[in-house]
């Protein structure tokens, strides 16, 4: 390798190079980032590196690797925010693809030596190499997850992946955004080899280059055929005839990126690779300009990153690492919190009223880990290490050295007050006390505390091991030091924190309840229950409202409503009840239908077979002869949530737009393609939202009247934003 080529590459940003008998190793290392991304300046530097390598006759082969624990985690999504035209989106991906195509047709062997995770554009870069090796590290993930942001792989992924692993396997990976471990990736042919460490990987790469001095991609060889056949193959014709219907069944037409991926793969499977790559760029441009992608990038990328970087965390406090957590109550919630805490390497004291209950709570972790072991995602050693961090007990004295205590007992003020007093008698003065309540105001619970400044709400969601959100609730006297510690703990256990101020139902429970309540109200109006459920799914919600009410329990919803009525009366406030109240009361008290927990709710739950809507609903609430349109029902379900979120923002219950949007999607599954409840209003346009809200209010009631803040912002030409 000539010195001039090495010097040229070393002069580039992001790259460094060294040569070993003509085999050049280029190391990607973006000094200003924790992980390598394909962003500003990368494409130009990569093009110059490619030209230097190709034009140097002394260069016999190329190894692309990384100086970081990850390889390349994808493209810099921030750059998409500035794209306004299809031409801009098309050129963005075409430039890099041009370099990748030159590299793979150079006649010289190129190896991707992946030090760790390679996602999206990072994996597409590797797919353009002739040979791919990954280190078998626990955190290594390989995949093309662009669909999760309403995009498709625009760096050649929709063309190279099918040509490598077959159309069916490629579609499954891309339309679902699946991420694979190295062994699974090797099994399907996505990568060629697995290495134990970096030295082993680089040696394997050099050996392969020496053995393959004139490497060529399979799709550039004469007579190449896609594994399993092209788009016209009978098996794939069947796939493409069924795939759109299957995709629509899951996405309900809310995610155009899925259709664009199917189209790009189908059309690409009928033409040569170069034509296919150009087709992909056109479909990529369509994705970038879609409203769904803009919504999802705004919230699930920009706003989510702001939250994780500490947007809602108070300034002036050093990062705190929680060392030991006491958890009161070993039921489903307490057991789940114990698991995620111990998984993060934190010691846990799991306290219950009897030792059998505490032990059962610990067994919950064992059950999760046994399932992970059976899927080869954990080992017996890791299981034992995690279980060793959980100490079941009945003694409050065991909480003495905990720096955080989380109460997760029944929603009863008296029981919670006793827990507070018994805990504060033994824990350190500096310890934080948190309640996992989902509805009871934190300020009221803190009245039982001798130190309300260190009292805070940590609202987890069930099942805790799967749900990504924790809602942090500030009481009136909670101080910022306590908030900072709570925020850091949530990040420490790998969850996403949003911060809200104290209020009945806080943010997530308050807004979530409007969705299920509206669905129940429709039933009472004579809307067919099946139409209600279909509307919920078509709206993009993860579960329809009646089925979801069964999951969270009719009796609990009734209890919360009645408690709220008592509290409002005691406070001298006018008592109001939702239209759903009488229906819940009838089903629970007259028919003993409490929901899924007793096998009887809006649905029947047979011992064998799928659940089905309780037939008697049609007699109790006969469907009207004139049924509303599906869009009418969807509007009601979406607008009621968005408007309640706006009221929460207006009342300073939710502190930021980012917290509102992320809380909606991660907390109760608000249709992700809308980008969150406040983004739903932004995307529709405030004037249009106001007009439609007023139409709904005129027909269905005052609850649909647009929040005052929406009216004020519309008058000023503003939108919901944290900028």
VEXLUM-264365 format. One record per residue (C-alpha): residue in three letters; z, x, y. Coordinates in steps of 0.5 Angstrom, whole numbers, padded with zeros to 4 digits, always signed. Layout:
<tormars>
ALAZXY;...
</tormars>
This chain:
<tormars>
UNK+0000+0000+0000;UNK-0002+0003+0007;UNK+0003+0005+0012;UNK+0000+0001+0017;UNK+0000-0006+0013;UNK+0008-0005+0012;UNK+0009-0003+0019;UNK+0005-0010+0021;UNK+0009-0014+0017;UNK+0015-0011+0019;UNK+0013-0012+0026;UNK+0013-0020+0025;UNK+0019-0025+0026;UNK+0022-0028+0020;UNK+0019-0022+0015;UNK+0020-0015+0012;UNK+0016-0011+0007;UNK+0017-0006+0003;UNK+0012-0003-0002;UNK+0013+0000-0010;UNK+0006+0003-0012;UNK+0002-0002-0009;UNK+0006-0008-0010;UNK+0009-0011-0004;UNK+0015-0015-0003;UNK+0016-0019+0003;UNK+0023-0022+0005;UNK+0023-0028+0009;UNK+0029-0028+0013;UNK+0030-0032+0019;UNK+0036-0028+0023;UNK+0037-0034+0028;UNK+0038-0039+0022;UNK+0043-0040+0016;UNK+0037-0042+0012;UNK+0030-0040+0012;UNK+0025-0046+0015;UNK+0018-0047+0016;UNK+0018-0048+0023;UNK+0016-0045+0030;UNK+0013-0039+0029;UNK+0013-0038+0022;UNK+0006-0041+0021;UNK+0003-0036+0025;UNK+0007-0030+0022;UNK+0005-0032+0015;UNK-0002-0032+0017;UNK-0002-0025+0020;UNK+0002-0023+0014;UNK-0003-0026+0009;UNK-0009-0022+0013;UNK-0005-0016+0012;UNK-0004-0016+0005;UNK-0011-0019+0003;UNK-0015-0014+0007;UNK-0011-0008+0005;UNK-0015-0005-0001;UNK-0008-0001-0003;UNK-0004-0007-0004;UNK-0005-0009-0011;UNK+0000-0015-0011;UNK+0005-0019-0007;UNK+0012-0022-0008;UNK+0015-0027-0004;UNK+0022-0027-0004;UNK+0028-0029+0001;UNK+0034-0025+0004;UNK+0038-0031+0004;UNK+0042-0035-0002;UNK+0036-0040-0001;UNK+0029-0039-0002;UNK+0026-0044+0004;UNK+0029-0050+0004;UNK+0023-0054+0008;UNK+0019-0055+0014;UNK+0023-0056+0021;UNK+0023-0063+0022;UNK+0025-0063+0029;UNK+0018-0060+0031;UNK+0015-0067+0028;UNK+0019-0071+0034;UNK+0014-0068+0039;UNK+0008-0071+0035;UNK+0004-0076+0039;UNK-0003-0076+0035;UNK-0006-0076+0029;UNK-0010-0070+0031;UNK-0003-0066+0032;UNK+0000-0068+0025;UNK-0007-0066+0022;UNK-0007-0059+0025;UNK+0000-0058+0024;UNK+0000-0058+0016;UNK-0008-0055+0016;UNK-0006-0049+0019;UNK-0001-0047+0014;UNK-0005-0049+0008;UNK-0011-0045+0011;UNK-0006-0039+0010;UNK-0004-0041+0003;UNK-0011-0043+0001;UNK-0013-0036+0003;UNK-0007-0033-0001;UNK-0008-0036-0008;UNK-0016-0035-0008;UNK-0015-0027-0006;UNK-0016-0025-0013;UNK-0009-0021-0012;UNK-0003-0024-0016;UNK+0002-0027-0012;UNK+0009-0029-0014;UNK+0014-0033-0011;UNK+0021-0030-0013;UNK+0026-0036-0011;UNK+0033-0034-0009;UNK+0036-0041-0009;UNK+0034-0048-0007;UNK+0026-0049-0005;UNK+0025-0056-0002;UNK+0019-0059+0001;UNK+0015-0054+0005;UNK+0019-0049+0001;UNK+0017-0051-0006;UNK+0010-0052-0003;UNK+0009-0045-0001;UNK+0012-0043-0008;UNK+0006-0048-0011;UNK+0001-0044-0008;UNK+0003-0037-0011;UNK+0000-0036-0018;UNK+0007-0035-0021;UNK+0014-0038-0020;UNK+0021-0035-0022;UNK+0028-0038-0020;UNK+0035-0035-0020;UNK+0039-0040-0025;UNK+0044-0041-0019;UNK+0049-0047-0020;UNK+0047-0050-0013;UNK+0039-0048-0014;UNK+0035-0055-0013;UNK+0027-0055-0013;UNK+0023-0061-0011;UNK+0019-0065-0006;UNK+0024-0070-0002;UNK+0020-0072+0004;UNK+0019-0079+0002;UNK+0027-0080+0004;UNK+0025-0079+0011;UNK+0018-0083+0010;UNK+0014-0077+0010;UNK+0009-0074+0004;UNK+0009-0067+0002;UNK+0004-0064+0007;UNK+0003-0057+0005;UNK-0001-0058-0001;UNK+0004-0061-0006;UNK+0001-0068-0007;UNK-0005-0064-0010;UNK-0002-0057-0013;UNK+0004-0061-0017;UNK-0001-0066-0021;UNK-0006-0060-0022;UNK+0000-0056-0025;UNK+0005-0061-0029;UNK+0000-0068-0029;UNK-0001-0074-0025;UNK+0005-0078-0028;UNK+0010-0073-0027;UNK+0008-0071-0020;UNK+0008-0078-0018;UNK+0015-0079-0021;UNK+0018-0073-0017;UNK+0015-0074-0010;UNK+0016-0082-0010;UNK+0023-0081-0012;UNK+0024-0075-0008;UNK+0028-0072-0014;UNK+0031-0065-0014;UNK+0031-0061-0021;UNK+0035-0055-0023;UNK+0031-0049-0025;UNK+0032-0051-0033;UNK+0029-0058-0032;UNK+0023-0055-0027;UNK+0021-0050-0032;UNK+0021-0055-0038;UNK+0016-0059-0034;UNK+0012-0053-0032;UNK+0014-0053-0025;UNK+0016-0046-0025;UNK+0014-0040-0030;UNK+0021-0037-0031;UNK+0028-0036-0030;UNK+0032-0030-0028;UNK+0039-0028-0028;UNK+0040-0025-0022;UNK+0036-0022-0016;UNK+0034-0015-0019;UNK+0032-0019-0026;UNK+0028-0023-0022;UNK+0024-0018-0018;UNK+0023-0014-0024;UNK+0020-0020-0028;UNK+0016-0021-0022;UNK+0013-0014-0022;UNK+0012-0014-0029;UNK+0008-0020-0029;UNK+0004-0017-0023;UNK+0002-0011-0027;UNK+0000-0015-0033;UNK-0004-0020-0029;UNK-0008-0016-0024;UNK-0013-0021-0022;UNK-0009-0027-0022;UNK-0013-0034-0021;UNK-0010-0041-0020;UNK-0011-0046-0026;UNK-0015-0050-0021;UNK-0020-0045-0019;UNK-0022-0043-0026;UNK-0029-0046-0028;UNK-0028-0052-0033;UNK-0021-0053-0030;UNK-0018-0060-0032;UNK-0011-0063-0030;UNK-0006-0064-0035;UNK-0006-0071-0038;UNK-0013-0072-0035;UNK-0015-0074-0028;UNK-0015-0080-0024;UNK-0020-0083-0028;UNK-0017-0082-0035;UNK-0015-0088-0039;UNK-0007-0086-0039;UNK-0007-0085-0031;UNK-0012-0091-0030;UNK-0006-0095-0033;UNK-0001-0091-0029;UNK-0004-0092-0022;UNK-0005-0100-0024;UNK+0002-0101-0025;UNK+0005-0096-0020;UNK+0004-0099-0014;UNK+0007-0106-0017;UNK+0013-0102-0019;UNK+0014-0098-0012;UNK+0014-0105-0009;UNK+0019-0108-0013;UNK+0024-0102-0011;UNK+0021-0101-0004;UNK+0019-0108-0002;UNK+0014-0105+0002;UNK+0018-0102+0007;UNK+0016-0095+0005;UNK+0009-0094+0007;UNK+0010-0086+0005;UNK+0010-0088-0002;UNK+0003-0092-0002;UNK+0001-0086+0002;UNK+0003-0081-0004;UNK+0000-0085-0009;UNK-0007-0086-0005;UNK-0007-0078-0004;UNK-0005-0076-0011;UNK-0011-0082-0014;UNK-0016-0079-0009;UNK-0014-0072-0010;UNK-0015-0073-0017;UNK-0022-0075-0017;UNK-0025-0069-0012;UNK-0024-0061-0012;UNK-0018-0058-0009;UNK-0020-0056-0002;UNK-0022-0064-0001;UNK-0016-0066-0004;UNK-0012-0062+0001;UNK-0016-0065+0007;UNK-0015-0072+0004;UNK-0007-0070+0004;UNK-0007-0068+0011;UNK-0010-0075+0013;UNK-0005-0079+0009;UNK+0001-0074+0012;UNK-0001-0076+0019;UNK-0001-0083+0018;UNK+0006-0082+0015;UNK+0008-0078+0021;UNK+0006-0084+0026;UNK+0009-0089+0022;UNK+0015-0093+0025;UNK+0019-0092+0019;UNK+0018-0085+0019;UNK+0020-0084+0026;UNK+0026-0089+0025;UNK+0029-0085+0019;UNK+0028-0078+0022;UNK+0031-0080+0028;UNK+0037-0082+0024;UNK+0037-0079+0018;UNK+0035-0072+0020;UNK+0037-0071+0028;UNK+0043-0076+0029;UNK+0046-0074+0022;UNK+0045-0066+0023;UNK+0049-0068+0030;UNK+0055-0071+0026;UNK+0055-0065+0021;UNK+0055-0060+0027;UNK+0061-0064+0030;UNK+0059-0068+0035;UNK+0065-0073+0034;UNK+0070-0067+0033;UNK+0074-0066+0039;UNK+0073-0059+0042;UNK+0079-0054+0043;UNK+0081-0054+0036;UNK+0080-0048+0031;UNK+0077-0051+0024;UNK+0082-0053+0019;UNK+0082-0052+0012;UNK+0087-0057+0008;UNK+0090-0054+0002;UNK+0094-0059-0001;UNK+0093-0067-0001;UNK+0098-0072-0003;UNK+0095-0079-0005;UNK+0099-0085-0006;UNK+0096-0090-0011;UNK+0092-0088-0017;UNK+0088-0094-0017;UNK+0080-0094-0017;UNK+0080-0091-0009;UNK+0086-0086-0010;UNK+0083-0084-0017;UNK+0076-0083-0013;UNK+0079-0079-0007;UNK+0083-0075-0012;UNK+0077-0073-0016;UNK+0073-0071-0010;UNK+0079-0067-0007;UNK+0080-0063-0013;UNK+0072-0062-0014;UNK+0073-0059-0007;UNK+0078-0054-0009;UNK+0084-0057-0006;UNK+0091-0058-0010;UNK+0092-0066-0011;UNK+0099-0069-0012;UNK+0097-0076-0015;UNK+0103-0081-0014;UNK+0104-0088-0017;UNK+0109-0093-0018;UNK+0109-0090-0026;UNK+0107-0084-0029;UNK+0102-0088-0034;UNK+0099-0090-0028;UNK+0098-0084-0025;UNK+0096-0080-0031;UNK+0091-0086-0032;UNK+0088-0084-0024;UNK+0088-0077-0027;UNK+0084-0079-0033;UNK+0078-0082-0028;UNK+0076-0075-0026;UNK+0076-0073-0034;UNK+0071-0079-0035;UNK+0067-0077-0029;UNK+0067-0070-0032;UNK+0066-0071-0039;UNK+0059-0075-0037;UNK+0057-0069-0033;UNK+0058-0064-0039;UNK+0054-0069-0043;UNK+0048-0068-0038;UNK+0049-0061-0037;UNK+0052-0061-0030;UNK+0059-0058-0032;UNK+0062-0054-0037;UNK+0069-0055-0040;UNK+0072-0049-0036;UNK+0070-0053-0030;UNK+0073-0059-0032;UNK+0079-0056-0034;UNK+0080-0052-0028;UNK+0079-0059-0023;UNK+0084-0063-0028;UNK+0089-0057-0027;UNK+0089-0058-0019;UNK+0091-0066-0020;UNK+0099-0067-0021;UNK+0100-0074-0023;UNK+0107-0076-0021;UNK+0112-0081-0019;UNK+0117-0077-0014;UNK+0115-0077-0007;UNK+0119-0070-0007;UNK+0113-0067-0010;UNK+0109-0069-0003;UNK+0114-0064+0001;UNK+0108-0058+0001;UNK+0102-0063+0003;UNK+0099-0062+0009;UNK+0095-0068+0009;UNK+0097-0075+0005;UNK+0093-0081+0004;UNK+0095-0087+0002;UNK+0091-0092-0002;UNK+0095-0098-0004;UNK+0094-0105-0004;UNK+0092-0108+0003;UNK+0099-0110+0005;UNK+0103-0108+0011;UNK+0110-0108+0008;UNK+0108-0104+0002;UNK+0104-0099+0006;UNK+0110-0099+0011;UNK+0115-0097+0005;UNK+0110-0091+0003;UNK+0110-0089+0010;UNK+0117-0088+0011;UNK+0118-0085+0004;UNK+0113-0080+0005;UNK+0115-0078+0012;UNK+0122-0077+0009;UNK+0119-0071+0006;UNK+0113-0068+0008;UNK+0112-0062+0014;UNK+0113-0064+0021;UNK+0106-0061+0022;UNK+0103-0066+0016;UNK+0098-0071+0017;UNK+0099-0078+0015;UNK+0092-0082+0013;UNK+0091-0089+0011;UNK+0085-0091+0007;UNK+0086-0099+0009;UNK+0079-0102+0010;UNK+0081-0108+0015;UNK+0088-0107+0017;UNK+0089-0104+0024;UNK+0091-0097+0024;UNK+0096-0098+0031;UNK+0099-0103+0027;UNK+0101-0099+0021;UNK+0103-0093+0025;UNK+0109-0098+0028;UNK+0112-0096+0021;UNK+0111-0088+0023;UNK+0116-0084+0026;UNK+0110-0080+0029;UNK+0104-0084+0030;UNK+0101-0078+0034;UNK+0099-0075+0027;UNK+0097-0082+0024;UNK+0090-0084+0023;UNK+0085-0088+0018;UNK+0081-0085+0013;UNK+0077-0090+0010;UNK+0073-0088+0004;UNK+0068-0093+0000;UNK+0067-0095-0007;UNK+0066-0091-0012;UNK+0068-0085-0008;UNK+0065-0080-0012;UNK+0058-0083-0010;UNK+0059-0086-0003;UNK+0057-0080+0002;UNK+0061-0083+0008;UNK+0068-0083+0011;UNK+0070-0087+0017;UNK+0076-0084+0021;UNK+0080-0089+0025;UNK+0083-0087+0031;UNK+0090-0091+0033;UNK+0092-0092+0040;UNK+0097-0086+0039;UNK+0093-0081+0034;UNK+0092-0075+0038;UNK+0086-0070+0038;UNK+0089-0065+0034;UNK+0090-0070+0028;UNK+0083-0072+0029;UNK+0080-0065+0028;UNK+0084-0064+0022;UNK+0082-0070+0019;UNK+0074-0069+0021;UNK+0075-0062+0018;UNK+0078-0065+0011;UNK+0072-0070+0011;UNK+0067-0064+0011;UNK+0071-0060+0007;UNK+0070-0065+0001;UNK+0063-0066+0002;UNK+0063-0072+0006;UNK+0060-0075+0012;UNK+0065-0077+0018;UNK+0064-0082+0023;UNK+0069-0083+0028;UNK+0071-0090+0031;UNK+0077-0093+0035;UNK+0082-0098+0032;UNK+0080-0105+0031;UNK+0080-0111+0026;UNK+0075-0109+0021;UNK+0074-0102+0025;UNK+0066-0101+0025;UNK+0064-0101+0018;UNK+0068-0107+0015;UNK+0067-0111+0021;UNK+0059-0111+0021;UNK+0058-0111+0014;UNK+0062-0117+0013;UNK+0057-0121+0018;UNK+0051-0119+0012;UNK+0055-0123+0007;UNK+0058-0128+0011;UNK+0051-0130+0014;UNK+0048-0130+0007;UNK+0054-0135+0004;UNK+0053-0139+0011;UNK+0045-0140+0009;UNK+0047-0143+0002;UNK+0052-0148+0006;UNK+0046-0150+0010;UNK+0041-0152+0004;UNK+0038-0145+0003;UNK+0036-0144-0004;UNK+0040-0139-0007;UNK+0034-0135-0010;UNK+0031-0135-0003;UNK+0037-0132+0000;UNK+0038-0126-0005;UNK+0030-0125-0005;UNK+0031-0124+0003;UNK+0036-0119+0003;UNK+0032-0115-0002;UNK+0026-0116+0002;UNK+0030-0114+0008;UNK+0031-0107+0005;UNK+0038-0108+0003;UNK+0041-0105-0003;UNK+0044-0111-0006;UNK+0043-0119-0004;UNK+0048-0122+0000;UNK+0051-0127-0005;UNK+0051-0121-0011;UNK+0054-0117-0006;UNK+0060-0122-0004;UNK+0061-0122-0012;UNK+0062-0115-0012;UNK+0067-0114-0007;UNK+0070-0121-0009;UNK+0070-0128-0006;UNK+0078-0128-0007;UNK+0079-0122-0002;UNK+0074-0124+0003;UNK+0078-0131+0003;UNK+0084-0127+0004;UNK+0082-0123+0009;UNK+0079-0129+0013;UNK+0086-0133+0012;UNK+0090-0127+0014;UNK+0085-0126+0020;UNK+0086-0133+0022;UNK+0094-0132+0022;UNK+0094-0126+0026;UNK+0090-0129+0031;UNK+0094-0135+0032;UNK+0100-0130+0032;UNK+0097-0126+0038;UNK+0096-0133+0042;UNK+0088-0132+0041;UNK+0083-0138+0039;UNK+0082-0138+0032;UNK+0075-0138+0030;UNK+0072-0138+0023;UNK+0065-0136+0020;UNK+0061-0142+0017;UNK+0062-0138+0010;UNK+0069-0140+0010;UNK+0069-0147+0007;UNK+0064-0145+0002;UNK+0069-0139+0000;UNK+0075-0143+0000;UNK+0071-0148-0005;UNK+0069-0143-0010;UNK+0075-0140-0010;UNK+0081-0145-0010;UNK+0077-0151-0013;UNK+0073-0147-0018;UNK+0077-0141-0019;UNK+0071-0137-0018;UNK+0073-0130-0015;UNK+0067-0126-0016;UNK+0065-0121-0021;UNK+0072-0118-0023;UNK+0074-0125-0026;UNK+0066-0126-0029;UNK+0065-0132-0024;UNK+0062-0132-0017;UNK+0056-0134-0014;UNK+0053-0131-0021;UNK+0055-0132-0028;UNK+0057-0125-0032;UNK+0055-0126-0039;UNK+0058-0121-0044;UNK+0051-0120-0046;UNK+0045-0120-0042;UNK+0044-0120-0035;UNK+0048-0124-0029;UNK+0044-0130-0027;UNK+0046-0135-0021;UNK+0051-0140-0023;UNK+0047-0146-0024;UNK+0052-0151-0021;UNK+0051-0148-0014;UNK+0045-0153-0013;UNK+0049-0159-0014;UNK+0055-0156-0010;UNK+0050-0154-0004;UNK+0043-0158-0006;UNK+0037-0154-0003;UNK+0034-0158+0003;UNK+0027-0161+0002;UNK+0024-0156+0008;UNK+0026-0149+0006;UNK+0026-0144+0012;UNK+0021-0138+0011;UNK+0023-0131+0008;UNK+0022-0128+0015;UNK+0027-0133+0018;UNK+0032-0131+0013;UNK+0030-0123+0014;UNK+0031-0124+0021;UNK+0038-0127+0021;UNK+0041-0122+0016;UNK+0038-0116+0020;UNK+0040-0119+0027;UNK+0047-0121+0025;UNK+0048-0114+0023;UNK+0045-0111+0029;UNK+0048-0115+0034;UNK+0055-0114+0031;UNK+0054-0107+0032;UNK+0052-0107+0039;UNK+0058-0111+0040;UNK+0062-0105+0037;UNK+0059-0100+0041;UNK+0060-0104+0047;UNK+0067-0105+0046;UNK+0068-0097+0044;UNK+0070-0099+0037;UNK+0064-0094+0035;UNK+0064-0088+0039;UNK+0057-0086+0039;UNK+0050-0088+0037;UNK+0049-0083+0032;UNK+0056-0086+0028;UNK+0054-0093+0029;UNK+0047-0091+0025;UNK+0049-0087+0020;UNK+0055-0091+0019;UNK+0051-0097+0018;UNK+0046-0093+0013;UNK+0051-0089+0009;UNK+0057-0094+0009;UNK+0054-0101+0007;UNK+0047-0099+0006;UNK+0043-0102+0012;UNK+0036-0102+0011;UNK+0035-0094+0011;UNK+0027-0095+0014;UNK+0030-0098+0020;UNK+0034-0092+0022;UNK+0041-0096+0023;UNK+0043-0102+0026;UNK+0042-0099+0034;UNK+0036-0096+0032;UNK+0033-0103+0029;UNK+0034-0105+0036;UNK+0031-0099+0040;UNK+0025-0100+0035;UNK+0024-0107+0036;UNK+0025-0106+0044;UNK+0031-0109+0047;UNK+0027-0115+0051;UNK+0024-0117+0044;UNK+0031-0117+0041;UNK+0034-0121+0046;UNK+0028-0126+0046;UNK+0029-0127+0038;UNK+0036-0127+0038;UNK+0036-0133+0043;UNK+0032-0136+0039;UNK+0036-0135+0033;UNK+0042-0137+0037;UNK+0039-0144+0039;UNK+0038-0146+0032;UNK+0044-0143+0028;UNK+0049-0142+0033;UNK+0053-0138+0038;UNK+0054-0132+0034;UNK+0047-0130+0035;UNK+0047-0129+0042;UNK+0045-0122+0044;UNK+0051-0117+0046;UNK+0052-0116+0054;UNK+0051-0109+0053;UNK+0044-0110+0050;UNK+0042-0115+0056;UNK+0045-0109+0061;UNK+0041-0104+0058;UNK+0035-0108+0058;UNK+0035-0109+0065;UNK+0036-0102+0067;UNK+0030-0100+0062;UNK+0035-0096+0057;UNK+0036-0095+0050;UNK+0041-0094+0045;UNK+0042-0086+0046;UNK+0047-0081+0046;UNK+0043-0076+0050;
</tormars>
